Amino acid sequence: MIGRLAGRIDYRATDHVLIDVRGVGYLVYCSDRTLQALPRVGEHVALYTDLVVREDLLQLFGFTSLLEKEWHRLLMSVQGVGAKASLAILGTLGPEGVGRAIALGDWNAVKAAKGIGPKTAQRVVNELKDKVPEIMAMGANTAPAAAPAAPAPDADEVIEPTSAPAPAAAPPAASNAQAEALSALTNLGYAPGEAASAVAQAASDDAQADTAALIRAALRLLAPKG
C-alpha cells in the first residue's frame, strides 16, 4: 500500500497531477481544493495517498493531510459515495467543513457538492455522525504532508508506507483548536457526540476562534436552556 508520495510535479490536469518520484511518474487524483493548494509544475510536493484497487483499475488519490484522507475513507464507506463523490464533497467543504456539516446534521451543505443528491447527503450525515468526535480529535495529532526540499541524487526512500510517521509540522490551527476543545469538553463529562456538535457550531459561528474561545462558546451552547 502506498501511503505517501514525495516528488516533483511534472504536470497538472483538471483533476489530477503527475508526480515524478525518482523517475517513476504517479498519477494522483485530488479534490479541487487540494489541487489549488499544490505548488506549480516543477516544484516538489508531498501527498498522503489512498490506493483504490479494482479488477480493471489501480488509482491513487492524494490528500494534503491525514485528516482529509480519513474523511475520504469514511465518505467512501457510505452507500452511493464513490471516490469521485468523496472528492467533490471534500473539494466543496474541506475536511474541517465536512466534519462540521455532519456534526450539525447540515446535509444541505453536503448536497452543495457537485453530483451529490439530497438522499445521498442525508445518508452521509446519518451514517457518519457518530464518527465525528473521533475524527475531530485527530486534528491535534495530524500534520500536513509538507513537501520536502528537492531530494539529492542519491536520496533513498521517497515512497513511504501508510504506517510511516508524518513529517514534523504544525497541524492546521482550526483543526488543532477544535480537537483540544473537544478533548476538554469530554474531560468535563459531556458525551462525545454532543460535545462535537457544540464545538462544530462554535467553530461555524467564529472560524478564527482559538481553543479557549471555542470551549467558552461550546459551554454556552451546552448549558441547560430555560
SULDA-V49531 format. One record per residue. N is the residue number from 1. D_FIRST is the distance of its C-alpha to the first C-alpha in whole Angstrom. Layout:
BEGIN
((N | D_FIRST) (N | D_FIRST))
END
This chain:
BEGIN
((1 | 0) (2 | 4) (3 | 6) (4 | 9) (5 | 11) (6 | 15) (7 | 17) (8 | 20) (9 | 21) (10 | 23) (11 | 24) (12 | 24) (13 | 24) (14 | 25) (15 | 22) (16 | 19) (17 | 19) (18 | 18) (19 | 17) (20 | 18) (21 | 16) (22 | 18) (23 | 19) (24 | 16) (25 | 16) (26 | 14) (27 | 15) (28 | 14) (29 | 16) (30 | 18) (31 | 21) (32 | 24) (33 | 24) (34 | 21) (35 | 22) (36 | 26) (37 | 25) (38 | 23) (39 | 25) (40 | 27) (41 | 26) (42 | 26) (43 | 25) (44 | 22) (45 | 19) (46 | 16) (47 | 14) (48 | 11) (49 | 9) (50 | 8) (51 | 7) (52 | 10) (53 | 10) (54 | 14) (55 | 16) (56 | 17) (57 | 15) (58 | 11) (59 | 12) (60 | 10) (61 | 12) (62 | 13) (63 | 15) (64 | 18) (65 | 17) (66 | 15) (67 | 18) (68 | 18) (69 | 14) (70 | 15) (71 | 18) (72 | 16) (73 | 14) (74 | 18) (75 | 20) (76 | 18) (77 | 19) (78 | 22) (79 | 24) (80 | 25) (81 | 22) (82 | 19) (83 | 17) (84 | 20) (85 | 22) (86 | 20) (87 | 20) (88 | 24) (89 | 24) (90 | 22) (91 | 24) (92 | 27) (93 | 27) (94 | 25) (95 | 23) (96 | 26) (97 | 28) (98 | 26) (99 | 26) (100 | 30) (101 | 30) (102 | 29) (103 | 31) (104 | 34) (105 | 34) (106 | 34) (107 | 33) (108 | 35) (109 | 33) (110 | 29) (111 | 32) (112 | 32) (113 | 29) (114 | 29) (115 | 29) (116 | 29) (117 | 32) (118 | 34) (119 | 33) (120 | 29) (121 | 30) (122 | 32) (123 | 29) (124 | 26) (125 | 29) (126 | 30) (127 | 27) (128 | 25) (129 | 28) (130 | 28) (131 | 24) (132 | 26) (133 | 27) (134 | 24) (135 | 22) (136 | 25) (137 | 25) (138 | 22) (139 | 24) (140 | 25) (141 | 22) (142 | 20) (143 | 20) (144 | 20) (145 | 17) (146 | 20) (147 | 20) (148 | 21) (149 | 24) (150 | 24) (151 | 22) (152 | 25) (153 | 25) (154 | 24) (155 | 21) (156 | 18) (157 | 15) (158 | 14) (159 | 10) (160 | 9) (161 | 6) (162 | 7) (163 | 10) (164 | 11) (165 | 15) (166 | 16) (167 | 19) (168 | 22) (169 | 24) (170 | 26) (171 | 24) (172 | 26) (173 | 30) (174 | 30) (175 | 27) (176 | 28) (177 | 31) (178 | 30) (179 | 28) (180 | 31) (181 | 34) (182 | 32) (183 | 32) (184 | 35) (185 | 36) (186 | 35) (187 | 36) (188 | 40) (189 | 39) (190 | 38) (191 | 36) (192 | 32) (193 | 32) (194 | 36) (195 | 35) (196 | 32) (197 | 34) (198 | 37) (199 | 34) (200 | 33) (201 | 37) (202 | 38) (203 | 35) (204 | 36) (205 | 39) (206 | 39) (207 | 36) (208 | 37) (209 | 38) (210 | 37) (211 | 36) (212 | 39) (213 | 40) (214 | 38) (215 | 39) (216 | 42) (217 | 42) (218 | 40) (219 | 42) (220 | 45) (221 | 43) (222 | 43) (223 | 46) (224 | 48) (225 | 50) (226 | 54))
END
